[in-house]
Amino acid sequence: MGPTSSRCPFGIAERGVCWWSGLTVDTQENVQPPGQQPIIYICEECHTEIEIKSRDPIRCRECGCRIMHKKRAKRLVVLDAR
């Protein structure tokens, strides 16, 4: 078990080094910053999937419609409601 394969028991993977054990934590190297990563939207009228970055205009490239819906995430999100 090398220093890059261990996990921090406190889940601090953003910083890259666990303060508890001093070991390097696995980080995602190919992830783009949130402002640079394109998000997939679906057009209201023609149902075309379009990747839009943060500075791109919100407009369908096929029909010109400005009503877009964000595509549902693939990962399961479970909320504990009380």
PDB file of N, CA, C and O in Angstrom:
ATOM      1  N   MET A   1       0.841  -1.176   0.000  1.00  0.00           N
ATOM      2  CA  MET A   1       0.000   0.000   0.000  1.00  0.00           C
ATOM      3  C   MET A   1       0.883   1.234   0.000  1.00  0.00           C
ATOM      4  O   MET A   1       1.462   1.587   1.027  1.00  0.00           O
ATOM      5  N   GLY A   2       0.987   1.890  -1.145  1.00  0.00           N
ATOM      6  CA  GLY A   2       1.832   3.056  -1.290  1.00  0.00           C
ATOM      7  C   GLY A   2       1.144   4.307  -0.763  1.00  0.00           C
ATOM      8  O   GLY A   2      -0.034   4.262  -0.408  1.00  0.00           O
ATOM      9  N   PRO A   3       1.859   5.416  -0.709  1.00  0.00           N
ATOM     10  CA  PRO A   3       1.285   6.639  -0.177  1.00  0.00           C
ATOM     11  C   PRO A   3       0.164   7.206  -1.033  1.00  0.00           C
ATOM     12  O   PRO A   3      -0.688   7.921  -0.504  1.00  0.00           O
ATOM     13  N   THR A   4       0.124   6.918  -2.344  1.00  0.00           N
ATOM     14  CA  THR A   4      -0.938   7.468  -3.176  1.00  0.00           C
ATOM     15  C   THR A   4      -2.178   6.595  -3.191  1.00  0.00           C
ATOM     16  O   THR A   4      -3.219   7.031  -3.684  1.00  0.00           O
ATOM     17  N   SER A   5      -2.107   5.366  -2.663  1.00  0.00           N
ATOM     18  CA  SER A   5      -3.261   4.491  -2.720  1.00  0.00           C
ATOM     19  C   SER A   5      -4.082   4.517  -1.440  1.00  0.00           C
ATOM     20  O   SER A   5      -5.176   3.953  -1.414  1.00  0.00           O
ATOM     21  N   SER A   6      -3.597   5.149  -0.379  1.00  0.00           N
ATOM     22  CA  SER A   6      -4.354   5.169   0.875  1.00  0.00           C
ATOM     23  C   SER A   6      -5.384   6.287   0.850  1.00  0.00           C
ATOM     24  O   SER A   6      -5.247   7.274   0.127  1.00  0.00           O
ATOM     25  N   ARG A   7      -6.405   6.104   1.651  1.00  0.00           N
ATOM     26  CA  ARG A   7      -7.461   7.099   1.764  1.00  0.00           C
ATOM     27  C   ARG A   7      -7.404   7.765   3.130  1.00  0.00           C
ATOM     28  O   ARG A   7      -7.125   7.108   4.133  1.00  0.00           O
ATOM     29  N   CYS A   8      -7.658   9.022   3.170  1.00  0.00           N
ATOM     30  CA  CYS A   8      -7.697   9.751   4.423  1.00  0.00           C
ATOM     31  C   CYS A   8      -8.994   9.390   5.147  1.00  0.00           C
ATOM     32  O   CYS A   8     -10.056   9.424   4.526  1.00  0.00           O
ATOM     33  N   PRO A   9      -8.949   9.047   6.426  1.00  0.00           N
ATOM     34  CA  PRO A   9     -10.172   8.680   7.128  1.00  0.00           C
ATOM     35  C   PRO A   9     -11.142   9.844   7.288  1.00  0.00           C
ATOM     36  O   PRO A   9     -12.310   9.631   7.615  1.00  0.00           O
ATOM     37  N   PHE A  10     -10.679  11.063   7.065  1.00  0.00           N
ATOM     38  CA  PHE A  10     -11.539  12.228   7.216  1.00  0.00           C
ATOM     39  C   PHE A  10     -12.085  12.718   5.886  1.00  0.00           C
ATOM     40  O   PHE A  10     -12.826  13.701   5.870  1.00  0.00           O
ATOM     41  N   GLY A  11     -11.757  12.081   4.770  1.00  0.00           N
ATOM     42  CA  GLY A  11     -12.298  12.423   3.456  1.00  0.00           C
ATOM     43  C   GLY A  11     -11.823  13.761   2.920  1.00  0.00           C
ATOM     44  O   GLY A  11     -12.585  14.465   2.258  1.00  0.00           O
ATOM     45  N   ILE A  12     -10.589  14.122   3.191  1.00  0.00           N
ATOM     46  CA  ILE A  12     -10.070  15.405   2.720  1.00  0.00           C
ATOM     47  C   ILE A  12      -9.248  15.157   1.464  1.00  0.00           C
ATOM     48  O   ILE A  12      -8.019  15.152   1.519  1.00  0.00           O
ATOM     49  N   ALA A  13      -9.915  14.953   0.336  1.00  0.00           N
ATOM     50  CA  ALA A  13      -9.215  14.651  -0.911  1.00  0.00           C
ATOM     51  C   ALA A  13      -8.961  15.897  -1.739  1.00  0.00           C
ATOM     52  O   ALA A  13      -8.186  15.838  -2.694  1.00  0.00           O
ATOM     53  N   GLU A  14      -9.585  17.029  -1.411  1.00  0.00           N
ATOM     54  CA  GLU A  14      -9.415  18.233  -2.209  1.00  0.00           C
ATOM     55  C   GLU A  14      -8.001  18.782  -2.109  1.00  0.00           C
ATOM     56  O   GLU A  14      -7.467  19.317  -3.081  1.00  0.00           O
ATOM     57  N   ARG A  15      -7.397  18.652  -0.939  1.00  0.00           N
ATOM     58  CA  ARG A  15      -6.084  19.257  -0.709  1.00  0.00           C
ATOM     59  C   ARG A  15      -4.940  18.401  -1.206  1.00  0.00           C
ATOM     60  O   ARG A  15      -3.841  18.907  -1.429  1.00  0.00           O
ATOM     61  N   GLY A  16      -5.182  17.101  -1.385  1.00  0.00           N
ATOM     62  CA  GLY A  16      -4.153  16.231  -1.900  1.00  0.00           C
ATOM     63  C   GLY A  16      -3.306  15.566  -0.833  1.00  0.00           C
ATOM     64  O   GLY A  16      -2.703  14.528  -1.103  1.00  0.00           O
ATOM     65  N   VAL A  17      -3.236  16.129   0.383  1.00  0.00           N
ATOM     66  CA  VAL A  17      -2.464  15.543   1.466  1.00  0.00           C
ATOM     67  C   VAL A  17      -3.358  15.455   2.688  1.00  0.00           C
ATOM     68  O   VAL A  17      -3.996  16.437   3.067  1.00  0.00           O
ATOM     69  N   CYS A  18      -3.409  14.290   3.301  1.00  0.00           N
ATOM     70  CA  CYS A  18      -4.199  14.095   4.512  1.00  0.00           C
ATOM     71  C   CYS A  18      -3.435  14.668   5.693  1.00  0.00           C
ATOM     72  O   CYS A  18      -2.301  14.258   5.942  1.00  0.00           O
ATOM     73  N   TRP A  19      -4.019  15.598   6.421  1.00  0.00           N
ATOM     74  CA  TRP A  19      -3.342  16.196   7.560  1.00  0.00           C
ATOM     75  C   TRP A  19      -3.220  15.219   8.721  1.00  0.00           C
ATOM     76  O   TRP A  19      -2.344  15.372   9.573  1.00  0.00           O
ATOM     77  N   TRP A  20      -4.093  14.215   8.760  1.00  0.00           N
ATOM     78  CA  TRP A  20      -4.089  13.251   9.848  1.00  0.00           C
ATOM     79  C   TRP A  20      -2.918  12.286   9.740  1.00  0.00           C
ATOM     80  O   TRP A  20      -2.229  12.018  10.724  1.00  0.00           O
ATOM     81  N   SER A  21      -2.697  11.761   8.524  1.00  0.00           N
ATOM     82  CA  SER A  21      -1.644  10.764   8.359  1.00  0.00           C
ATOM     83  C   SER A  21      -0.427  11.301   7.620  1.00  0.00           C
ATOM     84  O   SER A  21       0.632  10.676   7.648  1.00  0.00           O
ATOM     85  N   GLY A  22      -0.560  12.458   6.954  1.00  0.00           N
ATOM     86  CA  GLY A  22       0.548  13.020   6.199  1.00  0.00           C
ATOM     87  C   GLY A  22       0.768  12.336   4.860  1.00  0.00           C
ATOM     88  O   GLY A  22       1.754  12.618   4.179  1.00  0.00           O
ATOM     89  N   LEU A  23      -0.142  11.434   4.468  1.00  0.00           N
ATOM     90  CA  LEU A  23      -0.011  10.711   3.212  1.00  0.00           C
ATOM     91  C   LEU A  23      -0.711  11.451   2.087  1.00  0.00           C
ATOM     92  O   LEU A  23      -1.673  12.186   2.308  1.00  0.00           O
ATOM     93  N   THR A  24      -0.212  11.243   0.883  1.00  0.00           N
ATOM     94  CA  THR A  24      -0.835  11.820  -0.286  1.00  0.00           C
ATOM     95  C   THR A  24      -2.116  11.053  -0.594  1.00  0.00           C
ATOM     96  O   THR A  24      -2.148   9.824  -0.530  1.00  0.00           O
ATOM     97  N   VAL A  25      -3.170  11.794  -0.928  1.00  0.00           N
ATOM     98  CA  VAL A  25      -4.472  11.199  -1.195  1.00  0.00           C
ATOM     99  C   VAL A  25      -4.705  11.216  -2.702  1.00  0.00           C
ATOM    100  O   VAL A  25      -4.230  12.113  -3.399  1.00  0.00           O
ATOM    101  N   ASP A  26      -5.450  10.207  -3.210  1.00  0.00           N
ATOM    102  CA  ASP A  26      -5.779  10.163  -4.635  1.00  0.00           C
ATOM    103  C   ASP A  26      -6.561  11.411  -5.026  1.00  0.00           C
ATOM    104  O   ASP A  26      -7.513  11.794  -4.346  1.00  0.00           O
ATOM    105  N   THR A  27      -6.157  12.037  -6.118  1.00  0.00           N
ATOM    106  CA  THR A  27      -6.891  13.180  -6.648  1.00  0.00           C
ATOM    107  C   THR A  27      -7.167  12.928  -8.124  1.00  0.00           C
ATOM    108  O   THR A  27      -6.457  12.159  -8.772  1.00  0.00           O
ATOM    109  N   GLN A  28      -8.191  13.572  -8.646  1.00  0.00           N
ATOM    110  CA  GLN A  28      -8.523  13.430 -10.053  1.00  0.00           C
ATOM    111  C   GLN A  28      -7.719  14.460 -10.827  1.00  0.00           C
ATOM    112  O   GLN A  28      -7.941  15.663 -10.693  1.00  0.00           O
ATOM    113  N   GLU A  29      -6.774  13.975 -11.648  1.00  0.00           N
ATOM    114  CA  GLU A  29      -5.868  14.874 -12.349  1.00  0.00           C
ATOM    115  C   GLU A  29      -6.464  15.433 -13.635  1.00  0.00           C
ATOM    116  O   GLU A  29      -6.079  16.524 -14.054  1.00  0.00           O
ATOM    117  N   ASN A  30      -7.391  14.722 -14.275  1.00  0.00           N
ATOM    118  CA  ASN A  30      -7.922  15.144 -15.563  1.00  0.00           C
ATOM    119  C   ASN A  30      -9.213  15.949 -15.444  1.00  0.00           C
ATOM    120  O   ASN A  30      -9.875  16.184 -16.455  1.00  0.00           O
ATOM    121  N   VAL A  31      -9.582  16.370 -14.265  1.00  0.00           N
ATOM    122  CA  VAL A  31     -10.813  17.126 -14.070  1.00  0.00           C
ATOM    123  C   VAL A  31     -10.530  18.597 -14.351  1.00  0.00           C
ATOM    124  O   VAL A  31      -9.566  19.167 -13.840  1.00  0.00           O
ATOM    125  N   GLN A  32     -11.398  19.208 -15.183  1.00  0.00           N
ATOM    126  CA  GLN A  32     -11.248  20.617 -15.493  1.00  0.00           C
ATOM    127  C   GLN A  32     -11.872  21.451 -14.377  1.00  0.00           C
ATOM    128  O   GLN A  32     -12.747  20.960 -13.664  1.00  0.00           O
ATOM    129  N   PRO A  33     -11.438  22.704 -14.212  1.00  0.00           N
ATOM    130  CA  PRO A  33     -12.078  23.579 -13.232  1.00  0.00           C
ATOM    131  C   PRO A  33     -13.559  23.758 -13.551  1.00  0.00           C
ATOM    132  O   PRO A  33     -13.944  23.622 -14.712  1.00  0.00           O
ATOM    133  N   PRO A  34     -14.413  24.063 -12.552  1.00  0.00           N
ATOM    134  CA  PRO A  34     -15.849  24.152 -12.789  1.00  0.00           C
ATOM    135  C   PRO A  34     -16.241  25.152 -13.870  1.00  0.00           C
ATOM    136  O   PRO A  34     -17.218  24.915 -14.581  1.00  0.00           O
ATOM    137  N   GLY A  35     -15.525  26.254 -14.021  1.00  0.00           N
ATOM    138  CA  GLY A  35     -15.867  27.238 -15.041  1.00  0.00           C
ATOM    139  C   GLY A  35     -15.507  26.782 -16.451  1.00  0.00           C
ATOM    140  O   GLY A  35     -16.090  27.281 -17.413  1.00  0.00           O
ATOM    141  N   GLN A  36     -14.576  25.861 -16.605  1.00  0.00           N
ATOM    142  CA  GLN A  36     -14.108  25.410 -17.903  1.00  0.00           C
ATOM    143  C   GLN A  36     -14.856  24.188 -18.415  1.00  0.00           C
ATOM    144  O   GLN A  36     -14.850  23.922 -19.617  1.00  0.00           O
ATOM    145  N   GLN A  37     -15.497  23.443 -17.526  1.00  0.00           N
ATOM    146  CA  GLN A  37     -16.114  22.184 -17.894  1.00  0.00           C
ATOM    147  C   GLN A  37     -17.465  22.423 -18.577  1.00  0.00           C
ATOM    148  O   GLN A  37     -18.317  23.111 -18.015  1.00  0.00           O
ATOM    149  N   PRO A  38     -17.676  21.874 -19.771  1.00  0.00           N
ATOM    150  CA  PRO A  38     -18.969  22.069 -20.435  1.00  0.00           C
ATOM    151  C   PRO A  38     -20.067  21.259 -19.747  1.00  0.00           C
ATOM    152  O   PRO A  38     -19.825  20.163 -19.242  1.00  0.00           O
ATOM    153  N   ILE A  39     -21.277  21.817 -19.738  1.00  0.00           N
ATOM    154  CA  ILE A  39     -22.441  21.167 -19.156  1.00  0.00           C
ATOM    155  C   ILE A  39     -23.399  20.840 -20.285  1.00  0.00           C
ATOM    156  O   ILE A  39     -23.573  21.643 -21.202  1.00  0.00           O
ATOM    157  N   ILE A  40     -24.019  19.681 -20.231  1.00  0.00           N
ATOM    158  CA  ILE A  40     -24.930  19.246 -21.288  1.00  0.00           C
ATOM    159  C   ILE A  40     -26.338  19.731 -20.966  1.00  0.00           C
ATOM    160  O   ILE A  40     -26.865  19.481 -19.882  1.00  0.00           O
ATOM    161  N   TYR A  41     -26.936  20.430 -21.928  1.00  0.00           N
ATOM    162  CA  TYR A  41     -28.304  20.901 -21.824  1.00  0.00           C
ATOM    163  C   TYR A  41     -29.128  20.278 -22.938  1.00  0.00           C
ATOM    164  O   TYR A  41     -28.585  19.858 -23.960  1.00  0.00           O
ATOM    165  N   ILE A  42     -30.441  20.219 -22.740  1.00  0.00           N
ATOM    166  CA  ILE A  42     -31.361  19.691 -23.745  1.00  0.00           C
ATOM    167  C   ILE A  42     -32.295  20.820 -24.151  1.00  0.00           C
ATOM    168  O   ILE A  42     -32.863  21.494 -23.291  1.00  0.00           O
ATOM    169  N   CYS A  43     -32.461  21.034 -25.459  1.00  0.00           N
ATOM    170  CA  CYS A  43     -33.319  22.091 -25.988  1.00  0.00           C
ATOM    171  C   CYS A  43     -34.786  21.759 -25.724  1.00  0.00           C
ATOM    172  O   CYS A  43     -35.198  20.604 -25.827  1.00  0.00           O
ATOM    173  N   GLU A  44     -35.564  22.774 -25.385  1.00  0.00           N
ATOM    174  CA  GLU A  44     -36.997  22.611 -25.109  1.00  0.00           C
ATOM    175  C   GLU A  44     -37.767  22.209 -26.371  1.00  0.00           C
ATOM    176  O   GLU A  44     -38.666  21.370 -26.301  1.00  0.00           O
ATOM    177  N   GLU A  45     -37.429  22.793 -27.512  1.00  0.00           N
ATOM    178  CA  GLU A  45     -38.212  22.571 -28.731  1.00  0.00           C
ATOM    179  C   GLU A  45     -37.761  21.361 -29.538  1.00  0.00           C
ATOM    180  O   GLU A  45     -38.576  20.500 -29.868  1.00  0.00           O
ATOM    181  N   CYS A  46     -36.477  21.284 -29.859  1.00  0.00           N
ATOM    182  CA  CYS A  46     -36.021  20.215 -30.760  1.00  0.00           C
ATOM    183  C   CYS A  46     -35.373  19.036 -30.026  1.00  0.00           C
ATOM    184  O   CYS A  46     -35.016  18.047 -30.665  1.00  0.00           O
ATOM    185  N   HIS A  47     -35.211  19.120 -28.687  1.00  0.00           N
ATOM    186  CA  HIS A  47     -34.673  18.043 -27.844  1.00  0.00           C
ATOM    187  C   HIS A  47     -33.262  17.618 -28.245  1.00  0.00           C
ATOM    188  O   HIS A  47     -32.903  16.449 -28.106  1.00  0.00           O
ATOM    189  N   THR A  48     -32.467  18.557 -28.740  1.00  0.00           N
ATOM    190  CA  THR A  48     -31.075  18.298 -29.093  1.00  0.00           C
ATOM    191  C   THR A  48     -30.202  18.481 -27.860  1.00  0.00           C
ATOM    192  O   THR A  48     -30.396  19.430 -27.099  1.00  0.00           O
ATOM    193  N   GLU A  49     -29.235  17.576 -27.653  1.00  0.00           N
ATOM    194  CA  GLU A  49     -28.287  17.715 -26.547  1.00  0.00           C
ATOM    195  C   GLU A  49     -27.156  18.641 -26.980  1.00  0.00           C
ATOM    196  O   GLU A  49     -26.537  18.435 -28.024  1.00  0.00           O
ATOM    197  N   ILE A  50     -26.891  19.671 -26.160  1.00  0.00           N
ATOM    198  CA  ILE A  50     -25.901  20.682 -26.501  1.00  0.00           C
ATOM    199  C   ILE A  50     -24.964  20.872 -25.317  1.00  0.00           C
ATOM    200  O   ILE A  50     -25.416  20.987 -24.178  1.00  0.00           O
ATOM    201  N   GLU A  51     -23.648  20.907 -25.581  1.00  0.00           N
ATOM    202  CA  GLU A  51     -22.661  21.210 -24.539  1.00  0.00           C
ATOM    203  C   GLU A  51     -22.442  22.715 -24.519  1.00  0.00           C
ATOM    204  O   GLU A  51     -22.102  23.318 -25.537  1.00  0.00           O
ATOM    205  N   ILE A  52     -22.640  23.317 -23.343  1.00  0.00           N
ATOM    206  CA  ILE A  52     -22.484  24.760 -23.206  1.00  0.00           C
ATOM    207  C   ILE A  52     -21.469  25.018 -22.105  1.00  0.00           C
ATOM    208  O   ILE A  52     -21.584  24.471 -21.008  1.00  0.00           O
ATOM    209  N   LYS A  53     -20.463  25.859 -22.399  1.00  0.00           N
ATOM    210  CA  LYS A  53     -19.479  26.274 -21.404  1.00  0.00           C
ATOM    211  C   LYS A  53     -19.977  27.532 -20.700  1.00  0.00           C
ATOM    212  O   LYS A  53     -21.037  28.061 -21.035  1.00  0.00           O
ATOM    213  N   SER A  54     -19.213  28.004 -19.733  1.00  0.00           N
ATOM    214  CA  SER A  54     -19.678  29.109 -18.892  1.00  0.00           C
ATOM    215  C   SER A  54     -19.866  30.413 -19.674  1.00  0.00           C
ATOM    216  O   SER A  54     -20.761  31.187 -19.336  1.00  0.00           O
ATOM    217  N   ARG A  55     -19.083  30.677 -20.677  1.00  0.00           N
ATOM    218  CA  ARG A  55     -19.182  31.935 -21.426  1.00  0.00           C
ATOM    219  C   ARG A  55     -19.974  31.818 -22.731  1.00  0.00           C
ATOM    220  O   ARG A  55     -20.140  32.817 -23.430  1.00  0.00           O
ATOM    221  N   ASP A  56     -20.466  30.625 -23.075  1.00  0.00           N
ATOM    222  CA  ASP A  56     -21.233  30.436 -24.301  1.00  0.00           C
ATOM    223  C   ASP A  56     -22.643  31.000 -24.135  1.00  0.00           C
ATOM    224  O   ASP A  56     -23.181  30.993 -23.028  1.00  0.00           O
ATOM    225  N   PRO A  57     -23.247  31.489 -25.220  1.00  0.00           N
ATOM    226  CA  PRO A  57     -24.633  31.965 -25.123  1.00  0.00           C
ATOM    227  C   PRO A  57     -25.597  30.795 -24.912  1.00  0.00           C
ATOM    228  O   PRO A  57     -25.395  29.705 -25.448  1.00  0.00           O
ATOM    229  N   ILE A  58     -26.644  31.038 -24.125  1.00  0.00           N
ATOM    230  CA  ILE A  58     -27.653  30.006 -23.871  1.00  0.00           C
ATOM    231  C   ILE A  58     -28.634  30.033 -25.027  1.00  0.00           C
ATOM    232  O   ILE A  58     -29.641  30.739 -24.985  1.00  0.00           O
ATOM    233  N   ARG A  59     -28.336  29.266 -26.051  1.00  0.00           N
ATOM    234  CA  ARG A  59     -29.162  29.221 -27.250  1.00  0.00           C
ATOM    235  C   ARG A  59     -28.891  27.915 -27.975  1.00  0.00           C
ATOM    236  O   ARG A  59     -27.743  27.482 -28.078  1.00  0.00           O
ATOM    237  N   CYS A  60     -29.950  27.285 -28.479  1.00  0.00           N
ATOM    238  CA  CYS A  60     -29.810  26.043 -29.235  1.00  0.00           C
ATOM    239  C   CYS A  60     -29.139  26.334 -30.570  1.00  0.00           C
ATOM    240  O   CYS A  60     -29.495  27.296 -31.251  1.00  0.00           O
ATOM    241  N   ARG A  61     -28.181  25.516 -30.940  1.00  0.00           N
ATOM    242  CA  ARG A  61     -27.470  25.713 -32.205  1.00  0.00           C
ATOM    243  C   ARG A  61     -28.273  25.206 -33.393  1.00  0.00           C
ATOM    244  O   ARG A  61     -27.970  25.554 -34.534  1.00  0.00           O
ATOM    245  N   GLU A  62     -29.294  24.387 -33.144  1.00  0.00           N
ATOM    246  CA  GLU A  62     -30.115  23.827 -34.215  1.00  0.00           C
ATOM    247  C   GLU A  62     -31.304  24.729 -34.560  1.00  0.00           C
ATOM    248  O   GLU A  62     -31.509  25.072 -35.724  1.00  0.00           O
ATOM    249  N   CYS A  63     -32.098  25.115 -33.530  1.00  0.00           N
ATOM    250  CA  CYS A  63     -33.332  25.855 -33.801  1.00  0.00           C
ATOM    251  C   CYS A  63     -33.322  27.286 -33.266  1.00  0.00           C
ATOM    252  O   CYS A  63     -34.199  28.071 -33.626  1.00  0.00           O
ATOM    253  N   GLY A  64     -32.360  27.649 -32.420  1.00  0.00           N
ATOM    254  CA  GLY A  64     -32.280  29.005 -31.904  1.00  0.00           C
ATOM    255  C   GLY A  64     -33.092  29.253 -30.644  1.00  0.00           C
ATOM    256  O   GLY A  64     -33.157  30.387 -30.169  1.00  0.00           O
ATOM    257  N   CYS A  65     -33.701  28.235 -30.103  1.00  0.00           N
ATOM    258  CA  CYS A  65     -34.516  28.367 -28.891  1.00  0.00           C
ATOM    259  C   CYS A  65     -33.627  28.726 -27.699  1.00  0.00           C
ATOM    260  O   CYS A  65     -32.486  28.271 -27.618  1.00  0.00           O
ATOM    261  N   ARG A  66     -34.145  29.539 -26.775  1.00  0.00           N
ATOM    262  CA  ARG A  66     -33.363  29.941 -25.604  1.00  0.00           C
ATOM    263  C   ARG A  66     -33.788  29.212 -24.331  1.00  0.00           C
ATOM    264  O   ARG A  66     -33.258  29.500 -23.258  1.00  0.00           O
ATOM    265  N   ILE A  67     -34.719  28.289 -24.424  1.00  0.00           N
ATOM    266  CA  ILE A  67     -35.156  27.526 -23.260  1.00  0.00           C
ATOM    267  C   ILE A  67     -34.408  26.203 -23.260  1.00  0.00           C
ATOM    268  O   ILE A  67     -34.600  25.366 -24.143  1.00  0.00           O
ATOM    269  N   MET A  68     -33.548  26.023 -22.253  1.00  0.00           N
ATOM    270  CA  MET A  68     -32.723  24.832 -22.156  1.00  0.00           C
ATOM    271  C   MET A  68     -32.956  24.170 -20.806  1.00  0.00           C
ATOM    272  O   MET A  68     -33.214  24.847 -19.812  1.00  0.00           O
ATOM    273  N   HIS A  69     -32.865  22.848 -20.774  1.00  0.00           N
ATOM    274  CA  HIS A  69     -32.993  22.077 -19.547  1.00  0.00           C
ATOM    275  C   HIS A  69     -31.684  21.353 -19.297  1.00  0.00           C
ATOM    276  O   HIS A  69     -31.095  20.783 -20.215  1.00  0.00           O
ATOM    277  N   LYS A  70     -31.224  21.378 -18.033  1.00  0.00           N
ATOM    278  CA  LYS A  70     -29.983  20.692 -17.696  1.00  0.00           C
ATOM    279  C   LYS A  70     -30.241  19.192 -17.685  1.00  0.00           C
ATOM    280  O   LYS A  70     -31.250  18.730 -17.152  1.00  0.00           O
ATOM    281  N   LYS A  71     -29.324  18.437 -18.275  1.00  0.00           N
ATOM    282  CA  LYS A  71     -29.462  16.989 -18.341  1.00  0.00           C
ATOM    283  C   LYS A  71     -29.290  16.393 -16.956  1.00  0.00           C
ATOM    284  O   LYS A  71     -28.466  16.860 -16.171  1.00  0.00           O
ATOM    285  N   ARG A  72     -30.062  15.368 -16.660  1.00  0.00           N
ATOM    286  CA  ARG A  72     -30.022  14.720 -15.350  1.00  0.00           C
ATOM    287  C   ARG A  72     -28.670  14.062 -15.120  1.00  0.00           C
ATOM    288  O   ARG A  72     -28.091  13.486 -16.041  1.00  0.00           O
ATOM    289  N   ALA A  73     -28.168  14.146 -13.900  1.00  0.00           N
ATOM    290  CA  ALA A  73     -26.885  13.549 -13.537  1.00  0.00           C
ATOM    291  C   ALA A  73     -26.986  12.028 -13.567  1.00  0.00           C
ATOM    292  O   ALA A  73     -28.041  11.468 -13.271  1.00  0.00           O
ATOM    293  N   LYS A  74     -25.889  11.359 -13.925  1.00  0.00           N
ATOM    294  CA  LYS A  74     -25.867   9.898 -13.993  1.00  0.00           C
ATOM    295  C   LYS A  74     -25.674   9.283 -12.628  1.00  0.00           C
ATOM    296  O   LYS A  74     -26.110   8.154 -12.404  1.00  0.00           O
ATOM    297  N   ARG A  75     -25.035   9.985 -11.703  1.00  0.00           N
ATOM    298  CA  ARG A  75     -24.793   9.412 -10.386  1.00  0.00           C
ATOM    299  C   ARG A  75     -26.047   9.546  -9.517  1.00  0.00           C
ATOM    300  O   ARG A  75     -26.831  10.483  -9.674  1.00  0.00           O
ATOM    301  N   LEU A  76     -26.213   8.623  -8.629  1.00  0.00           N
ATOM    302  CA  LEU A  76     -27.370   8.601  -7.755  1.00  0.00           C
ATOM    303  C   LEU A  76     -27.165   9.572  -6.593  1.00  0.00           C
ATOM    304  O   LEU A  76     -26.149   9.514  -5.901  1.00  0.00           O
ATOM    305  N   VAL A  77     -28.120  10.448  -6.388  1.00  0.00           N
ATOM    306  CA  VAL A  77     -28.057  11.402  -5.294  1.00  0.00           C
ATOM    307  C   VAL A  77     -29.181  11.050  -4.327  1.00  0.00           C
ATOM    308  O   VAL A  77     -30.356  11.087  -4.691  1.00  0.00           O
ATOM    309  N   VAL A  78     -28.815  10.709  -3.091  1.00  0.00           N
ATOM    310  CA  VAL A  78     -29.787  10.324  -2.080  1.00  0.00           C
ATOM    311  C   VAL A  78     -29.770  11.380  -0.986  1.00  0.00           C
ATOM    312  O   VAL A  78     -28.719  11.677  -0.417  1.00  0.00           O
ATOM    313  N   LEU A  79     -30.939  11.946  -0.691  1.00  0.00           N
ATOM    314  CA  LEU A  79     -31.064  12.945   0.346  1.00  0.00           C
ATOM    315  C   LEU A  79     -31.852  12.356   1.511  1.00  0.00           C
ATOM    316  O   LEU A  79     -32.825  11.631   1.308  1.00  0.00           O
ATOM    317  N   ASP A  80     -31.435  12.667   2.708  1.00  0.00           N
ATOM    318  CA  ASP A  80     -32.124  12.195   3.901  1.00  0.00           C
ATOM    319  C   ASP A  80     -33.038  13.317   4.386  1.00  0.00           C
ATOM    320  O   ASP A  80     -32.571  14.272   5.006  1.00  0.00           O
ATOM    321  N   ALA A  81     -34.331  13.208   4.108  1.00  0.00           N
ATOM    322  CA  ALA A  81     -35.309  14.221   4.506  1.00  0.00           C
ATOM    323  C   ALA A  81     -35.937  13.834   5.831  1.00  0.00           C
ATOM    324  O   ALA A  81     -36.301  12.678   6.046  1.00  0.00           O
ATOM    325  N   ARG A  82     -36.061  14.808   6.713  1.00  0.00           N
ATOM    326  CA  ARG A  82     -36.674  14.551   8.015  1.00  0.00           C
ATOM    327  C   ARG A  82     -37.765  15.533   8.292  1.00  0.00           C
ATOM    328  O   ARG A  82     -38.397  15.472   9.346  1.00  0.00           O
TER     329      ARG A  82
END
